Amino acid sequence: MKIGCPKEIKPQEFRVGMTPNAAQEAVARGHEVIIETGAGLGSGFDNDAYVAAGARIVDTAKEVFATADMIVKVKEPQAVERKMLREGQLLFTYLHLAPDPEQTHDLLASGCTAIAYETVTDSNGGLPLLAPMSEVAGRLAPQVGSWTLQKANGGRGVLMGGVPGVGPAKVVVIGGGVVGTHAAQVAAGMGADVTVLDRSLPRLRYLDDVFGGRFKNQYSTAGATAELIQSADMVIGAVLIPGAAAPKLITREQLSTMKPGAVLVDVAIDQGGCFETSKATTHADPIYEVDGIMHYCVANMPGAVARTSTIALGNATMPFMLALADKGWKQACQDDPHLLAGLNVHAGQLTYYAVGKALGIDVVSPAMVVKA
Ligand SMILES: NC(=O)c1ccc[n+]([C@@H]2O[C@H](COP(=O)([O-])OP(=O)(O)OC[C@H]3O[C@@H](n4cnc5c(N)ncnc54)[C@H](O)[C@@H]3O)[C@@H](O)[C@H]2O)c1
């Protein structure tokens, strides 16, 4: 198969869909890999690294789209990219179609087959191609939060781990899923005093079994949150209610109960944020203050560490990408129901129910499509 990887063109996107290592694995299996010049630079991979892996470099995205049987990307195709997709071409990338009718209609009109990273599943009920980015955002949260806690950045001037004779920072993590667990691990590793709140008892049992000695956990109620935030130096918002906007768990009124210069890191900002005073910010201008409390609300946190994020995403996507290349999308999806769960669009038909419901478009069963 001819596998093409264009340079990402969405503003502030430095990741790339294919690492040189993934390219090398595909080439070793007899596939041809075509990379747009400079596609990997934002993640620290130059053209030479791809050439050494056996890939071919081309000058333009147009050439990549014109030549490839499968396009592997990171972000949803932008309008100019969607115009280059063609009937029968396979697209493997993040799509997030439900809130994006324009993209959905363009993909349907193109006749391509589109498999969305975010809806591929695993046998534990998880989302294996979303998890790596949650891991990155979670581990990054205490890092950016501790920077914000520094005096010059508007914070309380508290060191995460304290020093001998001075206690550590108090960190509260709301939501103990993928983001929250990784955030708590890093905050505890920095020496902070960490408490994780979650509403799932099985999850709290898991956290207690695995991390009991390293951070505390507590059942999440409005009362517990109100009490804990009064003494917190940093609160990390990491909740998710699948398919819904994030619940607002700290109100503006409650900010006055917190210590001046305390920091809120709202990782759930991509779902609307879990603090009433959160509004999405960018890496260029990540923090702002409300009523004496510092807020960090960057919606695409993994972009700050593009190299780590690219490699982490590549590790997770590569087995699926190779299966698609080796077998063709139809056979690969017949063999793997988790990959089939990623099928969103095929030949002008929508194949993902939640997207159809959100956009009022008829949906064809993906199982029917792969059997046809
Ligand atoms: N900003 C970014 O760059 C970025 C990157 C990755 C993920 N995210 C976002 O981070 C959020 C968390 O993602 P995740 O992968 O950890 O999800 P997850 O499903 O693994 O975990 C969410 C957790 O929240 C818990 N929860 C739900 N309601 C709660 C409540 N009221 N109080 C306490 N806990 C509650 C759930 O029980 C679950 O354990 C999502 O909104 C996701 O989109 C943002």
The ligand as an SDF file (V2000), in Angstrom:
LIG
                    3D

 44 48  0  0  0  0  0  0  0  0999 V2000
   -6.6830   19.8330   27.5810 N   0  0  0  0  0  0  0  0  0  0  0  0
   -6.1180   18.8330   26.9250 C   0  0  0  0  0  0  0  0  0  0  0  0
   -5.1630   19.0140   26.1870 O   0  0  0  0  0  0  0  0  0  0  0  0
   -6.6180   17.4370   27.1370 C   0  0  0  0  0  0  0  0  0  0  0  0
   -5.8660   16.3340   26.7020 C   0  0  0  0  0  0  0  0  0  0  0  0
   -6.3450   15.0480   26.9760 C   0  0  0  0  0  0  0  0  0  0  0  0
   -7.5810   14.8860   27.6260 C   0  0  0  0  0  0  0  0  0  0  0  0
   -8.2880   15.9810   28.0010 N   0  0  0  0  0  0  0  0  0  0  0  0
   -9.5730   15.9020   28.7260 C   0  0  0  0  0  0  0  0  0  0  0  0
   -9.3510   15.4990   30.0630 O   0  0  0  0  0  0  0  0  0  0  0  0
  -10.5720   14.9770   30.5840 C   0  0  0  0  0  0  0  0  0  0  0  0
  -10.3100   13.6650   31.3060 C   0  0  0  0  0  0  0  0  0  0  0  0
   -9.9180   12.6800   30.3590 O   0  0  0  0  0  0  0  0  0  0  0  0
   -9.5690   11.1840   30.7890 P   0  0  0  0  0  0  0  0  0  0  0  0
   -8.9670   10.5310   29.6030 O   0  0  0  0  0  0  0  0  0  0  0  0
   -8.8470   11.1650   32.0720 O   0  0  0  0  0  0  0  0  0  0  0  0
  -11.0470   10.5810   31.0220 O   0  0  0  0  0  0  0  0  0  0  0  0
  -11.3900    9.2820   31.8980 P   0  0  0  0  0  0  0  0  0  0  0  0
  -12.7240    8.8250   31.4180 O   0  0  0  0  0  0  0  0  0  0  0  0
  -10.2500    8.3300   31.8960 O   0  0  0  0  0  0  0  0  0  0  0  0
  -11.5280    9.8420   33.3910 O   0  0  0  0  0  0  0  0  0  0  0  0
  -12.5320   10.7150   33.8000 C   0  0  0  0  0  0  0  0  0  0  0  0
  -12.8290   10.4400   35.2600 C   0  0  0  0  0  0  0  0  0  0  0  0
  -13.7030   11.4620   35.7470 O   0  0  0  0  0  0  0  0  0  0  0  0
  -14.5010   10.8600   36.7360 C   0  0  0  0  0  0  0  0  0  0  0  0
  -15.6120   11.7400   37.0800 N   0  0  0  0  0  0  0  0  0  0  0  0
  -16.7590   11.9900   36.3880 C   0  0  0  0  0  0  0  0  0  0  0  0
  -17.5020   12.8840   37.0580 N   0  0  0  0  0  0  0  0  0  0  0  0
  -16.8330   13.2200   38.1820 C   0  0  0  0  0  0  0  0  0  0  0  0
  -17.0800   14.0870   39.2860 C   0  0  0  0  0  0  0  0  0  0  0  0
  -18.2010   14.8250   39.3640 N   0  0  0  0  0  0  0  0  0  0  0  0
  -16.1420   14.1760   40.2590 N   0  0  0  0  0  0  0  0  0  0  0  0
  -15.0170   13.4630   40.1890 C   0  0  0  0  0  0  0  0  0  0  0  0
  -14.7350   12.6110   39.1930 N   0  0  0  0  0  0  0  0  0  0  0  0
  -15.6250   12.4950   38.2040 C   0  0  0  0  0  0  0  0  0  0  0  0
  -14.8760    9.5250   36.1360 C   0  0  0  0  0  0  0  0  0  0  0  0
  -15.3400    8.6180   37.1060 O   0  0  0  0  0  0  0  0  0  0  0  0
  -13.5420    9.1060   35.5120 C   0  0  0  0  0  0  0  0  0  0  0  0
  -12.7680    8.3070   36.4050 O   0  0  0  0  0  0  0  0  0  0  0  0
  -11.4990   14.8420   29.3840 C   0  0  0  0  0  0  0  0  0  0  0  0
  -12.3720   15.9610   29.3500 O   0  0  0  0  0  0  0  0  0  0  0  0
  -10.5670   14.8890   28.2020 C   0  0  0  0  0  0  0  0  0  0  0  0
  -11.2030   15.3360   27.0280 O   0  0  0  0  0  0  0  0  0  0  0  0
   -7.8350   17.2450   27.7630 C   0  0  0  0  0  0  0  0  0  0  0  0
  1  2  1  0
  2  3  2  0
  2  4  1  0
  4  5  1  0
  4 44  2  0
  5  6  2  0
  6  7  1  0
  7  8  2  0
  8  9  1  0
  8 44  1  0
  9 10  1  0
  9 42  1  0
 10 11  1  0
 11 12  1  0
 11 40  1  0
 12 13  1  0
 13 14  1  0
 14 15  2  0
 14 16  1  0
 14 17  1  0
 17 18  1  0
 18 19  2  0
 18 20  1  0
 18 21  1  0
 21 22  1  0
 22 23  1  0
 23 24  1  0
 23 38  1  0
 24 25  1  0
 25 26  1  0
 25 36  1  0
 26 27  1  0
 26 35  1  0
 27 28  2  0
 28 29  1  0
 29 30  1  0
 29 35  2  0
 30 31  1  0
 30 32  2  0
 32 33  1  0
 33 34  2  0
 34 35  1  0
 36 37  1  0
 36 38  1  0
 38 39  1  0
 40 41  1  0
 40 42  1  0
 42 43  1  0
M  CHG  2   8   1  16  -1
M  END
$$$$
